[in-house]
């Protein structure tokens, strides 16, 4: 006669492994989301700086519209004041 004793260590190991995988996946998602947001801010600042430099050379309405979309500054005078910080 054979006597077998079933242990639950394998169940706990699988549960712990799944828990670690889930935590690791969530951490990666959070890290990638944070990097994406920071790259968006860097890109936006670069676009504003670039468009302000172009505006200093070419004072067309399309350049004002581009800066307006990026910065939400409405009047041309305020756009000039806003761009003075980037043109320095």
Buried (B, 14 or more C-beta within 10 A) or exposed (E): EEEEEEEEEEEEEEEEEEEEEEEEEEEEEEEEEEEEEEEEEEEEEEBBBEBBBBBBEEEEEEBBEBBBEBBEBEEBEEBBEBBEEBEE
